[in-house]
């Protein structure tokens, strides 16, 4: 191969490596679904490869923030990387008001489920004012 072609190929390979490094620097965002169970809301979030102790849940007013980190030490030289990893934080708004502090969380098979009791309207009956 002549030198100008080889130099261009080397530049392209260097550019490819830079793009791959930039792509792996972006944070990942786990997919989430909200389900209405009548008296409760259920958040279902895919967090494959995470243990429960690597997750943080923070309920603030009308928002829920879920944060965590997925990182694993792989042996050998990474030749290709498609699986996202690193730290993530995702803030979701409740689709309807929930009772503060009512969250119940469980995790199985890389799926986080958090159940919240919905706020219920309380109707008060007024008296007639007669004794």
Backbone atoms as SQL, in Angstrom:
CREATE TABLE atoms (id INTEGER PRIMARY KEY, chain TEXT, resi INTEGER, resn TEXT, atom TEXT, x REAL, y REAL, z REAL);
INSERT INTO atoms VALUES
  (1, 'A', 1, 'UNK', 'N', 0.844, -1.179, 0.000),
  (2, 'A', 1, 'UNK', 'CA', 0.000, 0.000, 0.000),
  (3, 'A', 1, 'UNK', 'C', 0.885, 1.236, 0.000),
  (4, 'A', 2, 'UNK', 'N', 0.446, 2.284, -0.711),
  (5, 'A', 2, 'UNK', 'CA', 1.262, 3.491, -0.701),
  (6, 'A', 2, 'UNK', 'C', 1.002, 4.285, 0.571),
  (7, 'A', 3, 'UNK', 'N', 1.907, 5.159, 0.889),
  (8, 'A', 3, 'UNK', 'CA', 1.866, 5.873, 2.171),
  (9, 'A', 3, 'UNK', 'C', 0.655, 6.787, 2.336),
  (10, 'A', 4, 'UNK', 'N', 0.215, 7.541, 1.289),
  (11, 'A', 4, 'UNK', 'CA', -0.974, 8.385, 1.496),
  (12, 'A', 4, 'UNK', 'C', -2.222, 7.566, 1.848),
  (13, 'A', 5, 'UNK', 'N', -2.411, 6.417, 1.218),
  (14, 'A', 5, 'UNK', 'CA', -3.571, 5.572, 1.521),
  (15, 'A', 5, 'UNK', 'C', -3.462, 5.019, 2.930),
  (16, 'A', 6, 'UNK', 'N', -2.286, 4.576, 3.312),
  (17, 'A', 6, 'UNK', 'CA', -2.060, 4.050, 4.659),
  (18, 'A', 6, 'UNK', 'C', -2.294, 5.131, 5.718),
  (19, 'A', 7, 'UNK', 'N', -1.860, 6.341, 5.432),
  (20, 'A', 7, 'UNK', 'CA', -2.063, 7.447, 6.374),
  (21, 'A', 7, 'UNK', 'C', -3.554, 7.733, 6.536),
  (22, 'A', 8, 'UNK', 'N', -4.313, 7.715, 5.445),
  (23, 'A', 8, 'UNK', 'CA', -5.758, 7.931, 5.526),
  (24, 'A', 8, 'UNK', 'C', -6.443, 6.823, 6.329),
  (25, 'A', 9, 'UNK', 'N', -6.042, 5.588, 6.106),
  (26, 'A', 9, 'UNK', 'CA', -6.612, 4.470, 6.868),
  (27, 'A', 9, 'UNK', 'C', -6.320, 4.614, 8.367),
  (28, 'A', 10, 'UNK', 'N', -5.102, 5.010, 8.684),
  (29, 'A', 10, 'UNK', 'CA', -4.741, 5.218, 10.093),
  (30, 'A', 10, 'UNK', 'C', -5.590, 6.335, 10.704),
  (31, 'A', 11, 'UNK', 'N', -5.810, 7.415, 9.936),
  (32, 'A', 11, 'UNK', 'CA', -6.663, 8.504, 10.428),
  (33, 'A', 11, 'UNK', 'C', -8.090, 8.029, 10.648),
  (34, 'A', 12, 'UNK', 'N', -8.607, 7.232, 9.706),
  (35, 'A', 12, 'UNK', 'CA', -9.961, 6.700, 9.863),
  (36, 'A', 12, 'UNK', 'C', -10.076, 5.784, 11.078),
  (37, 'A', 13, 'UNK', 'N', -9.073, 4.951, 11.304),
  (38, 'A', 13, 'UNK', 'CA', -9.099, 4.052, 12.472),
  (39, 'A', 13, 'UNK', 'C', -9.045, 4.863, 13.770),
  (40, 'A', 14, 'UNK', 'N', -8.228, 5.904, 13.790),
  (41, 'A', 14, 'UNK', 'CA', -8.141, 6.755, 14.984),
  (42, 'A', 14, 'UNK', 'C', -9.469, 7.460, 15.223),
  (43, 'A', 15, 'UNK', 'N', -10.101, 7.950, 14.153),
  (44, 'A', 15, 'UNK', 'CA', -11.393, 8.605, 14.270),
  (45, 'A', 15, 'UNK', 'C', -12.452, 7.634, 14.781),
  (46, 'A', 16, 'UNK', 'N', -12.423, 6.401, 14.290),
  (47, 'A', 16, 'UNK', 'CA', -13.373, 5.377, 14.735),
  (48, 'A', 16, 'UNK', 'C', -13.216, 5.112, 16.229),
  (49, 'A', 17, 'UNK', 'N', -12.001, 5.009, 16.698),
  (50, 'A', 17, 'UNK', 'CA', -11.762, 4.774, 18.126),
  (51, 'A', 17, 'UNK', 'C', -12.285, 5.935, 18.964),
  (52, 'A', 18, 'UNK', 'N', -12.086, 7.171, 18.485),
  (53, 'A', 18, 'UNK', 'CA', -12.589, 8.339, 19.215),
  (54, 'A', 18, 'UNK', 'C', -14.111, 8.319, 19.295),
  (55, 'A', 19, 'UNK', 'N', -14.765, 7.996, 18.184),
  (56, 'A', 19, 'UNK', 'CA', -16.233, 7.930, 18.166),
  (57, 'A', 19, 'UNK', 'C', -16.726, 6.859, 19.124),
  (58, 'A', 20, 'UNK', 'N', -16.087, 5.716, 19.160),
  (59, 'A', 20, 'UNK', 'CA', -16.496, 4.645, 20.073),
  (60, 'A', 20, 'UNK', 'C', -16.329, 5.076, 21.520),
  (61, 'A', 21, 'UNK', 'N', -15.261, 5.809, 21.819),
  (62, 'A', 21, 'UNK', 'CA', -15.048, 6.279, 23.184),
  (63, 'A', 21, 'UNK', 'C', -16.094, 7.312, 23.568),
  (64, 'A', 22, 'UNK', 'N', -16.447, 8.198, 22.630),
  (65, 'A', 22, 'UNK', 'CA', -17.480, 9.194, 22.908),
  (66, 'A', 22, 'UNK', 'C', -18.812, 8.503, 23.149),
  (67, 'A', 23, 'UNK', 'N', -19.146, 7.520, 22.320),
  (68, 'A', 23, 'UNK', 'CA', -20.403, 6.789, 22.461),
  (69, 'A', 23, 'UNK', 'C', -20.524, 6.085, 23.796),
  (70, 'A', 24, 'UNK', 'N', -19.423, 5.582, 24.318),
  (71, 'A', 24, 'UNK', 'CA', -19.483, 4.870, 25.594),
  (72, 'A', 24, 'UNK', 'C', -19.511, 5.825, 26.773),
  (73, 'A', 25, 'UNK', 'N', -19.259, 7.127, 26.533),
  (74, 'A', 25, 'UNK', 'CA', -19.260, 8.096, 27.618),
  (75, 'A', 25, 'UNK', 'C', -20.664, 8.596, 27.946),
  (76, 'A', 26, 'UNK', 'N', -21.633, 8.365, 27.057),
  (77, 'A', 26, 'UNK', 'CA', -22.987, 8.829, 27.303),
  (78, 'A', 26, 'UNK', 'C', -23.634, 7.981, 28.383),
  (79, 'A', 27, 'UNK', 'N', -24.391, 8.632, 29.271),
  (80, 'A', 27, 'UNK', 'CA', -25.066, 7.863, 30.317),
  (81, 'A', 27, 'UNK', 'C', -26.190, 7.016, 29.732),
  (82, 'A', 28, 'UNK', 'N', -26.499, 5.956, 30.428),
  (83, 'A', 28, 'UNK', 'CA', -27.596, 5.114, 29.982),
  (84, 'A', 28, 'UNK', 'C', -28.824, 5.455, 30.806),
  (85, 'A', 29, 'UNK', 'N', -29.970, 5.161, 30.253),
  (86, 'A', 29, 'UNK', 'CA', -31.229, 5.473, 30.899),
  (87, 'A', 29, 'UNK', 'C', -32.140, 4.261, 30.819),
  (88, 'A', 30, 'UNK', 'N', -32.353, 3.588, 31.942),
  (89, 'A', 30, 'UNK', 'CA', -33.206, 2.397, 31.912),
  (90, 'A', 30, 'UNK', 'C', -34.639, 2.718, 31.501),
  (91, 'A', 31, 'UNK', 'N', -35.261, 1.807, 30.781),
  (92, 'A', 31, 'UNK', 'CA', -36.653, 1.964, 30.347),
  (93, 'A', 31, 'UNK', 'C', -37.585, 1.750, 31.531),
  (94, 'A', 32, 'UNK', 'N', -38.694, 2.523, 31.544),
  (95, 'A', 32, 'UNK', 'CA', -39.641, 2.437, 32.653),
  (96, 'A', 32, 'UNK', 'C', -41.071, 2.540, 32.154),
  (97, 'A', 33, 'UNK', 'N', -41.971, 1.863, 32.853),
  (98, 'A', 33, 'UNK', 'CA', -43.405, 1.910, 32.563),
  (99, 'A', 33, 'UNK', 'C', -44.156, 2.247, 33.852),
  (100, 'A', 34, 'UNK', 'N', -45.220, 3.017, 33.728),
  (101, 'A', 34, 'UNK', 'CA', -46.145, 3.254, 34.832),
  (102, 'A', 34, 'UNK', 'C', -47.413, 2.457, 34.562),
  (103, 'A', 35, 'UNK', 'N', -47.920, 1.785, 35.578),
  (104, 'A', 35, 'UNK', 'CA', -49.171, 1.035, 35.475),
  (105, 'A', 35, 'UNK', 'C', -50.137, 1.528, 36.544),
  (106, 'A', 36, 'UNK', 'N', -51.405, 1.647, 36.185),
  (107, 'A', 36, 'UNK', 'CA', -52.442, 2.046, 37.131),
  (108, 'A', 36, 'UNK', 'C', -53.128, 0.782, 37.622),
  (109, 'A', 37, 'UNK', 'N', -53.050, 0.535, 38.928),
  (110, 'A', 37, 'UNK', 'CA', -53.653, -0.661, 39.519),
  (111, 'A', 37, 'UNK', 'C', -54.921, -0.322, 40.296),
  (112, 'A', 38, 'UNK', 'N', -55.551, 0.787, 39.977),
  (113, 'A', 38, 'UNK', 'CA', -56.757, 1.195, 40.698),
  (114, 'A', 38, 'UNK', 'C', -56.405, 2.049, 41.893),
  (115, 'A', 39, 'UNK', 'N', -56.130, 1.409, 43.022),
  (116, 'A', 39, 'UNK', 'CA', -55.777, 2.149, 44.235),
  (117, 'A', 39, 'UNK', 'C', -54.285, 2.423, 44.341),
  (118, 'A', 40, 'UNK', 'N', -53.495, 1.844, 43.430),
  (119, 'A', 40, 'UNK', 'CA', -52.043, 2.004, 43.473),
  (120, 'A', 40, 'UNK', 'C', -51.485, 2.311, 42.084),
  (121, 'A', 41, 'UNK', 'N', -50.274, 2.882, 42.073),
  (122, 'A', 41, 'UNK', 'CA', -49.481, 3.034, 40.859),
  (123, 'A', 41, 'UNK', 'C', -48.309, 2.087, 40.972),
  (124, 'A', 42, 'UNK', 'N', -47.909, 1.518, 39.851),
  (125, 'A', 42, 'UNK', 'CA', -46.767, 0.611, 39.839),
  (126, 'A', 42, 'UNK', 'C', -45.773, 1.093, 38.800),
  (127, 'A', 43, 'UNK', 'N', -44.548, 1.312, 39.229),
  (128, 'A', 43, 'UNK', 'CA', -43.454, 1.643, 38.319),
  (129, 'A', 43, 'UNK', 'C', -42.680, 0.362, 38.067),
  (130, 'A', 44, 'UNK', 'N', -42.461, 0.049, 36.802),
  (131, 'A', 44, 'UNK', 'CA', -41.676, -1.121, 36.416),
  (132, 'A', 44, 'UNK', 'C', -40.506, -0.599, 35.593),
  (133, 'A', 45, 'UNK', 'N', -39.283, -0.893, 36.043),
  (134, 'A', 45, 'UNK', 'CA', -38.081, -0.382, 35.380),
  (135, 'A', 45, 'UNK', 'C', -37.082, -1.501, 35.150),
  (136, 'A', 46, 'UNK', 'N', -36.553, -1.560, 33.924),
  (137, 'A', 46, 'UNK', 'CA', -35.525, -2.548, 33.585),
  (138, 'A', 46, 'UNK', 'C', -34.164, -2.052, 34.051),
  (139, 'A', 47, 'UNK', 'N', -33.543, -2.806, 34.952),
  (140, 'A', 47, 'UNK', 'CA', -32.212, -2.471, 35.442),
  (141, 'A', 47, 'UNK', 'C', -31.327, -3.725, 35.431),
  (142, 'A', 48, 'UNK', 'N', -31.124, -4.305, 34.252),
  (143, 'A', 48, 'UNK', 'CA', -30.347, -5.546, 34.190),
  (144, 'A', 48, 'UNK', 'C', -28.912, -5.332, 34.663),
  (145, 'A', 49, 'UNK', 'N', -28.434, -6.317, 35.367),
  (146, 'A', 49, 'UNK', 'CA', -27.052, -6.272, 35.826),
  (147, 'A', 49, 'UNK', 'C', -26.836, -5.480, 37.097),
  (148, 'A', 50, 'UNK', 'N', -27.891, -4.966, 37.712),
  (149, 'A', 50, 'UNK', 'CA', -27.759, -4.217, 38.961),
  (150, 'A', 50, 'UNK', 'C', -28.297, -5.034, 40.115),
  (151, 'A', 51, 'UNK', 'N', -27.669, -4.869, 41.248),
  (152, 'A', 51, 'UNK', 'CA', -28.174, -5.442, 42.487),
  (153, 'A', 51, 'UNK', 'C', -28.953, -4.355, 43.208),
  (154, 'A', 52, 'UNK', 'N', -29.889, -4.743, 44.043),
  (155, 'A', 52, 'UNK', 'CA', -30.734, -3.783, 44.757),
  (156, 'A', 52, 'UNK', 'C', -29.897, -2.796, 45.571),
  (157, 'A', 53, 'UNK', 'N', -28.790, -3.247, 46.117),
  (158, 'A', 53, 'UNK', 'CA', -27.972, -2.346, 46.944),
  (159, 'A', 53, 'UNK', 'C', -27.248, -1.272, 46.123),
  (160, 'A', 54, 'UNK', 'N', -27.293, -1.378, 44.799),
  (161, 'A', 54, 'UNK', 'CA', -26.681, -0.363, 43.938),
  (162, 'A', 54, 'UNK', 'C', -27.697, 0.633, 43.396),
  (163, 'A', 55, 'UNK', 'N', -28.915, 0.611, 43.940),
  (164, 'A', 55, 'UNK', 'CA', -29.978, 1.516, 43.507),
  (165, 'A', 55, 'UNK', 'C', -30.358, 2.472, 44.627),
  (166, 'A', 56, 'UNK', 'N', -30.703, 3.702, 44.244),
  (167, 'A', 56, 'UNK', 'CA', -31.176, 4.703, 45.191),
  (168, 'A', 56, 'UNK', 'C', -32.508, 5.234, 44.678),
  (169, 'A', 57, 'UNK', 'N', -33.492, 5.343, 45.562),
  (170, 'A', 57, 'UNK', 'CA', -34.794, 5.898, 45.202),
  (171, 'A', 57, 'UNK', 'C', -35.066, 7.095, 46.095),
  (172, 'A', 58, 'UNK', 'N', -35.456, 8.208, 45.476),
  (173, 'A', 58, 'UNK', 'CA', -35.749, 9.419, 46.228),
  (174, 'A', 58, 'UNK', 'C', -37.084, 9.975, 45.756),
  (175, 'A', 59, 'UNK', 'N', -38.020, 10.063, 46.686),
  (176, 'A', 59, 'UNK', 'CA', -39.351, 10.589, 46.393),
  (177, 'A', 59, 'UNK', 'C', -39.386, 12.036, 46.868),
  (178, 'A', 60, 'UNK', 'N', -39.639, 12.958, 45.927),
  (179, 'A', 60, 'UNK', 'CA', -39.705, 14.380, 46.272),
  (180, 'A', 60, 'UNK', 'C', -40.935, 15.000, 45.615),
  (181, 'A', 61, 'UNK', 'N', -41.961, 15.250, 46.420),
  (182, 'A', 61, 'UNK', 'CA', -43.170, 15.875, 45.896),
  (183, 'A', 61, 'UNK', 'C', -43.811, 15.037, 44.807),
  (184, 'A', 62, 'UNK', 'N', -43.859, 15.591, 43.596),
  (185, 'A', 62, 'UNK', 'CA', -44.502, 14.906, 42.471),
  (186, 'A', 62, 'UNK', 'C', -43.519, 14.115, 41.621),
  (187, 'A', 63, 'UNK', 'N', -42.278, 13.995, 42.080),
  (188, 'A', 63, 'UNK', 'CA', -41.237, 13.320, 41.296),
  (189, 'A', 63, 'UNK', 'C', -40.589, 12.175, 42.064),
  (190, 'A', 64, 'UNK', 'N', -40.139, 11.203, 41.298),
  (191, 'A', 64, 'UNK', 'CA', -39.378, 10.078, 41.833),
  (192, 'A', 64, 'UNK', 'C', -38.062, 10.013, 41.062),
  (193, 'A', 65, 'UNK', 'N', -36.951, 10.023, 41.790),
  (194, 'A', 65, 'UNK', 'CA', -35.640, 9.891, 41.155),
  (195, 'A', 65, 'UNK', 'C', -35.071, 8.529, 41.513),
  (196, 'A', 66, 'UNK', 'N', -34.642, 7.813, 40.476),
  (197, 'A', 66, 'UNK', 'CA', -34.001, 6.512, 40.665),
  (198, 'A', 66, 'UNK', 'C', -32.593, 6.646, 40.095),
  (199, 'A', 67, 'UNK', 'N', -31.611, 6.294, 40.905),
  (200, 'A', 67, 'UNK', 'CA', -30.216, 6.392, 40.474),
  (201, 'A', 67, 'UNK', 'C', -29.519, 5.085, 40.798),
  (202, 'A', 68, 'UNK', 'N', -28.477, 4.807, 40.069),
  (203, 'A', 68, 'UNK', 'CA', -27.714, 3.594, 40.307),
  (204, 'A', 68, 'UNK', 'C', -26.483, 3.571, 39.441),
  (205, 'A', 69, 'UNK', 'N', -25.761, 2.492, 39.575),
  (206, 'A', 69, 'UNK', 'CA', -24.542, 2.357, 38.784),
  (207, 'A', 69, 'UNK', 'C', -24.358, 0.906, 38.397),
  (208, 'A', 70, 'UNK', 'N', -24.066, 0.723, 37.132),
  (209, 'A', 70, 'UNK', 'CA', -23.762, -0.607, 36.635),
  (210, 'A', 70, 'UNK', 'C', -22.343, -0.562, 36.084),
  (211, 'A', 71, 'UNK', 'N', -21.511, -1.325, 36.707),
  (212, 'A', 71, 'UNK', 'CA', -20.142, -1.413, 36.248),
  (213, 'A', 71, 'UNK', 'C', -19.609, -2.783, 36.588),
  (214, 'A', 72, 'UNK', 'N', -18.915, -3.337, 35.663),
  (215, 'A', 72, 'UNK', 'CA', -18.338, -4.643, 35.928),
  (216, 'A', 72, 'UNK', 'C', -16.929, -4.656, 35.356),
  (217, 'A', 73, 'UNK', 'N', -16.105, -5.391, 35.999),
  (218, 'A', 73, 'UNK', 'CA', -14.736, -5.524, 35.540),
  (219, 'A', 73, 'UNK', 'C', -14.675, -6.727, 34.616),
  (220, 'A', 74, 'UNK', 'N', -14.339, -6.462, 33.376),
  (221, 'A', 74, 'UNK', 'CA', -14.247, -7.540, 32.402),
  (222, 'A', 74, 'UNK', 'C', -12.782, -7.864, 32.165),
  (223, 'A', 75, 'UNK', 'N', -12.502, -9.135, 32.100),
  (224, 'A', 75, 'UNK', 'CA', -11.130, -9.549, 31.820),
  (225, 'A', 75, 'UNK', 'C', -10.891, -9.492, 30.327),
  (226, 'A', 76, 'UNK', 'N', -9.713, -9.083, 29.952),
  (227, 'A', 76, 'UNK', 'CA', -9.366, -9.044, 28.542),
  (228, 'A', 76, 'UNK', 'C', -9.594, -7.676, 27.923),
  (229, 'A', 77, 'UNK', 'N', -9.141, -7.534, 26.726),
  (230, 'A', 77, 'UNK', 'CA', -9.272, -6.285, 25.989),
  (231, 'A', 77, 'UNK', 'C', -10.665, -6.206, 25.363),
  (232, 'A', 78, 'UNK', 'N', -11.333, -5.081, 25.553),
  (233, 'A', 78, 'UNK', 'CA', -12.657, -4.892, 24.977),
  (234, 'A', 78, 'UNK', 'C', -12.491, -4.606, 23.487),
  (235, 'A', 79, 'UNK', 'N', -13.048, -5.455, 22.667),
  (236, 'A', 79, 'UNK', 'CA', -12.956, -5.295, 21.217),
  (237, 'A', 79, 'UNK', 'C', -14.156, -4.558, 20.652),
  (238, 'A', 80, 'UNK', 'N', -15.293, -4.709, 21.320),
  (239, 'A', 80, 'UNK', 'CA', -16.518, -4.055, 20.888),
  (240, 'A', 80, 'UNK', 'C', -17.374, -3.851, 22.125),
  (241, 'A', 81, 'UNK', 'N', -18.049, -2.715, 22.224),
  (242, 'A', 81, 'UNK', 'CA', -18.879, -2.452, 23.404),
  (243, 'A', 81, 'UNK', 'C', -20.224, -1.910, 22.948),
  (244, 'A', 82, 'UNK', 'N', -21.288, -2.618, 23.301),
  (245, 'A', 82, 'UNK', 'CA', -22.644, -2.178, 22.999),
  (246, 'A', 82, 'UNK', 'C', -23.476, -2.011, 24.252),
  (247, 'A', 83, 'UNK', 'N', -23.103, -2.723, 25.318),
  (248, 'A', 83, 'UNK', 'CA', -23.892, -2.684, 26.542),
  (249, 'A', 83, 'UNK', 'C', -23.587, -1.411, 27.314),
  (250, 'A', 84, 'UNK', 'N', -24.596, -0.588, 27.576),
  (251, 'A', 84, 'UNK', 'CA', -24.341, 0.642, 28.324),
  (252, 'A', 84, 'UNK', 'C', -24.035, 0.332, 29.780),
  (253, 'A', 85, 'UNK', 'N', -23.345, 1.219, 30.406),
  (254, 'A', 85, 'UNK', 'CA', -23.012, 1.029, 31.810),
  (255, 'A', 85, 'UNK', 'C', -22.662, 2.360, 32.434),
  (256, 'A', 86, 'UNK', 'N', -22.185, 2.290, 33.657),
  (257, 'A', 86, 'UNK', 'CA', -21.842, 3.498, 34.393),
  (258, 'A', 86, 'UNK', 'C', -23.007, 3.959, 35.248),
  (259, 'A', 87, 'UNK', 'N', -22.910, 5.186, 35.687),
  (260, 'A', 87, 'UNK', 'CA', -23.916, 5.760, 36.581),
  (261, 'A', 87, 'UNK', 'C', -25.082, 6.313, 35.763),
  (262, 'A', 88, 'UNK', 'N', -26.284, 6.193, 36.326),
  (263, 'A', 88, 'UNK', 'CA', -27.460, 6.791, 35.712),
  (264, 'A', 88, 'UNK', 'C', -28.307, 7.417, 36.810),
  (265, 'A', 89, 'UNK', 'N', -29.095, 8.383, 36.435),
  (266, 'A', 89, 'UNK', 'CA', -30.102, 8.974, 37.319),
  (267, 'A', 89, 'UNK', 'C', -31.277, 9.347, 36.438),
  (268, 'A', 90, 'UNK', 'N', -32.446, 8.946, 36.849),
  (269, 'A', 90, 'UNK', 'CA', -33.641, 9.200, 36.056),
  (270, 'A', 90, 'UNK', 'C', -34.722, 9.743, 36.973),
  (271, 'A', 91, 'UNK', 'N', -35.284, 10.889, 36.607),
  (272, 'A', 91, 'UNK', 'CA', -36.359, 11.491, 37.384),
  (273, 'A', 91, 'UNK', 'C', -37.654, 11.354, 36.595),
  (274, 'A', 92, 'UNK', 'N', -38.648, 10.763, 37.236),
  (275, 'A', 92, 'UNK', 'CA', -39.953, 10.526, 36.622),
  (276, 'A', 92, 'UNK', 'C', -41.021, 11.238, 37.437),
  (277, 'A', 93, 'UNK', 'N', -41.974, 11.825, 36.754),
  (278, 'A', 93, 'UNK', 'CA', -43.107, 12.448, 37.445),
  (279, 'A', 93, 'UNK', 'C', -44.195, 11.404, 37.659),
  (280, 'A', 94, 'UNK', 'N', -44.814, 11.452, 38.818),
  (281, 'A', 94, 'UNK', 'CA', -45.924, 10.537, 39.080),
  (282, 'A', 94, 'UNK', 'C', -47.080, 10.902, 38.145),
  (283, 'A', 95, 'UNK', 'N', -47.708, 9.927, 37.502),
  (284, 'A', 95, 'UNK', 'CA', -48.829, 10.224, 36.608),
  (285, 'A', 95, 'UNK', 'C', -50.080, 10.687, 37.346),
  (286, 'A', 96, 'UNK', 'N', -50.167, 10.395, 38.631),
  (287, 'A', 96, 'UNK', 'CA', -51.242, 10.915, 39.480),
  (288, 'A', 96, 'UNK', 'C', -50.689, 10.995, 40.900),
  (289, 'A', 97, 'UNK', 'N', -51.295, 11.816, 41.753),
  (290, 'A', 97, 'UNK', 'CA', -50.755, 12.003, 43.108),
  (291, 'A', 97, 'UNK', 'C', -50.707, 10.697, 43.905),
  (292, 'A', 98, 'UNK', 'N', -49.626, 10.542, 44.683),
  (293, 'A', 98, 'UNK', 'CA', -49.463, 9.361, 45.534),
  (294, 'A', 98, 'UNK', 'C', -49.323, 9.798, 46.988),
  (295, 'A', 99, 'UNK', 'N', -49.589, 8.866, 47.884),
  (296, 'A', 99, 'UNK', 'CA', -49.413, 9.131, 49.310),
  (297, 'A', 99, 'UNK', 'C', -47.934, 9.076, 49.629),
  (298, 'A', 100, 'UNK', 'N', -47.404, 10.137, 50.179),
  (299, 'A', 100, 'UNK', 'CA', -45.973, 10.227, 50.482),
  (300, 'A', 100, 'UNK', 'C', -45.548, 9.094, 51.415),
  (301, 'A', 101, 'UNK', 'N', -44.411, 8.496, 51.117),
  (302, 'A', 101, 'UNK', 'CA', -43.851, 7.441, 51.956),
  (303, 'A', 101, 'UNK', 'C', -44.515, 6.090, 51.821),
  (304, 'A', 102, 'UNK', 'N', -45.342, 5.906, 50.809),
  (305, 'A', 102, 'UNK', 'CA', -46.064, 4.637, 50.669),
  (306, 'A', 102, 'UNK', 'C', -45.357, 3.639, 49.753),
  (307, 'A', 103, 'UNK', 'N', -44.165, 3.973, 49.296),
  (308, 'A', 103, 'UNK', 'CA', -43.472, 3.128, 48.321),
  (309, 'A', 103, 'UNK', 'C', -43.096, 1.762, 48.900),
  (310, 'A', 104, 'UNK', 'N', -43.316, 0.736, 48.075),
  (311, 'A', 104, 'UNK', 'CA', -42.883, -0.631, 48.385),
  (312, 'A', 104, 'UNK', 'C', -42.126, -1.123, 47.162),
  (313, 'A', 105, 'UNK', 'N', -40.839, -1.441, 47.324),
  (314, 'A', 105, 'UNK', 'CA', -40.004, -1.823, 46.181),
  (315, 'A', 105, 'UNK', 'C', -39.582, -3.282, 46.268),
  (316, 'A', 106, 'UNK', 'N', -39.463, -3.889, 45.082),
  (317, 'A', 106, 'UNK', 'CA', -38.942, -5.252, 44.982),
  (318, 'A', 106, 'UNK', 'C', -38.174, -5.348, 43.676),
  (319, 'A', 107, 'UNK', 'N', -37.299, -6.329, 43.605),
  (320, 'A', 107, 'UNK', 'CA', -36.521, -6.503, 42.390),
  (321, 'A', 107, 'UNK', 'C', -36.311, -7.981, 42.142),
  (322, 'A', 108, 'UNK', 'N', -36.492, -8.372, 40.875),
  (323, 'A', 108, 'UNK', 'CA', -36.306, -9.760, 40.491),
  (324, 'A', 108, 'UNK', 'C', -35.939, -9.820, 39.018),
  (325, 'A', 109, 'UNK', 'N', -34.920, -10.576, 38.705),
  (326, 'A', 109, 'UNK', 'CA', -34.527, -10.794, 37.317),
  (327, 'A', 109, 'UNK', 'C', -34.168, -9.520, 36.571),
  (328, 'A', 110, 'UNK', 'N', -33.604, -8.533, 37.261),
  (329, 'A', 110, 'UNK', 'CA', -33.223, -7.288, 36.614),
  (330, 'A', 110, 'UNK', 'C', -34.369, -6.326, 36.375),
  (331, 'A', 111, 'UNK', 'N', -35.516, -6.583, 37.027),
  (332, 'A', 111, 'UNK', 'CA', -36.670, -5.697, 36.893),
  (333, 'A', 111, 'UNK', 'C', -37.023, -5.146, 38.276),
  (334, 'A', 112, 'UNK', 'N', -37.005, -3.820, 38.378),
  (335, 'A', 112, 'UNK', 'CA', -37.370, -3.130, 39.605),
  (336, 'A', 112, 'UNK', 'C', -38.859, -2.798, 39.548),
  (337, 'A', 113, 'UNK', 'N', -39.575, -3.103, 40.629),
  (338, 'A', 113, 'UNK', 'CA', -40.987, -2.756, 40.732),
  (339, 'A', 113, 'UNK', 'C', -41.174, -1.938, 42.002),
  (340, 'A', 114, 'UNK', 'N', -41.780, -0.757, 41.835),
  (341, 'A', 114, 'UNK', 'CA', -42.046, 0.110, 42.978),
  (342, 'A', 114, 'UNK', 'C', -43.530, 0.452, 42.954),
  (343, 'A', 115, 'UNK', 'N', -44.196, 0.126, 44.049),
  (344, 'A', 115, 'UNK', 'CA', -45.642, 0.316, 44.155),
  (345, 'A', 115, 'UNK', 'C', -45.925, 1.477, 45.114),
  (346, 'A', 116, 'UNK', 'N', -46.835, 2.362, 44.682),
  (347, 'A', 116, 'UNK', 'CA', -47.203, 3.538, 45.467),
  (348, 'A', 116, 'UNK', 'C', -48.708, 3.564, 45.665),
  (349, 'A', 117, 'UNK', 'N', -49.135, 3.932, 46.867),
  (350, 'A', 117, 'UNK', 'CA', -50.566, 4.094, 47.119),
  (351, 'A', 117, 'UNK', 'C', -50.996, 5.449, 46.573),
  (352, 'A', 118, 'UNK', 'N', -52.068, 5.441, 45.785),
  (353, 'A', 118, 'UNK', 'CA', -52.575, 6.692, 45.229),
  (354, 'A', 118, 'UNK', 'C', -53.302, 7.488, 46.311),
  (355, 'A', 119, 'UNK', 'N', -53.222, 8.809, 46.192),
  (356, 'A', 119, 'UNK', 'CA', -53.985, 9.665, 47.107),
  (357, 'A', 119, 'UNK', 'C', -55.449, 9.538, 46.765),
  (358, 'A', 120, 'UNK', 'N', -56.237, 9.452, 47.783),
  (359, 'A', 120, 'UNK', 'CA', -57.685, 9.359, 47.568),
  (360, 'A', 120, 'UNK', 'C', -58.341, 10.635, 48.048),
  (361, 'A', 121, 'UNK', 'N', -59.342, 11.033, 47.331),
  (362, 'A', 121, 'UNK', 'CA', -60.110, 12.192, 47.759),
  (363, 'A', 121, 'UNK', 'C', -60.985, 11.779, 48.932),
  (364, 'A', 122, 'UNK', 'N', -61.062, 12.637, 49.907),
  (365, 'A', 122, 'UNK', 'CA', -61.893, 12.372, 51.077),
  (366, 'A', 122, 'UNK', 'C', -63.071, 13.325, 51.041),
  (367, 'A', 123, 'UNK', 'N', -64.236, 12.767, 50.998),
  (368, 'A', 123, 'UNK', 'CA', -65.448, 13.581, 50.987),
  (369, 'A', 123, 'UNK', 'C', -65.972, 13.670, 52.413),
  (370, 'A', 124, 'UNK', 'N', -66.180, 14.890, 52.858),
  (371, 'A', 124, 'UNK', 'CA', -66.706, 15.115, 54.205),
  (372, 'A', 124, 'UNK', 'C', -68.174, 15.505, 54.094),
  (373, 'A', 125, 'UNK', 'N', -68.961, 14.981, 54.992),
  (374, 'A', 125, 'UNK', 'CA', -70.366, 15.328, 55.008),
  (375, 'A', 125, 'UNK', 'C', -70.561, 16.396, 56.060),
  (376, 'A', 126, 'UNK', 'N', -71.125, 17.513, 55.631),
  (377, 'A', 126, 'UNK', 'CA', -71.358, 18.616, 56.565),
  (378, 'A', 126, 'UNK', 'C', -72.662, 18.422, 57.293),
  (379, 'A', 127, 'UNK', 'N', -72.584, 18.746, 58.566),
  (380, 'A', 127, 'UNK', 'CA', -73.823, 18.673, 59.363),
  (381, 'A', 127, 'UNK', 'C', -74.730, 19.854, 59.053),
  (382, 'A', 128, 'UNK', 'N', -75.937, 19.783, 59.560),
  (383, 'A', 128, 'UNK', 'CA', -76.911, 20.843, 59.309),
  (384, 'A', 128, 'UNK', 'C', -76.716, 21.996, 60.266),
  (385, 'A', 129, 'UNK', 'N', -75.898, 21.869, 61.256),
  (386, 'A', 129, 'UNK', 'CA', -75.685, 22.931, 62.219),
  (387, 'A', 129, 'UNK', 'C', -76.660, 22.887, 63.379),
  (388, 'A', 130, 'UNK', 'N', -77.551, 21.912, 63.407),
  (389, 'A', 130, 'UNK', 'CA', -78.535, 21.779, 64.487),
  (390, 'A', 130, 'UNK', 'C', -77.962, 20.876, 65.549),
  (391, 'A', 131, 'UNK', 'N', -78.328, 21.178, 66.783),
  (392, 'A', 131, 'UNK', 'CA', -77.877, 20.374, 67.905),
  (393, 'A', 131, 'UNK', 'C', -78.948, 19.489, 68.417);
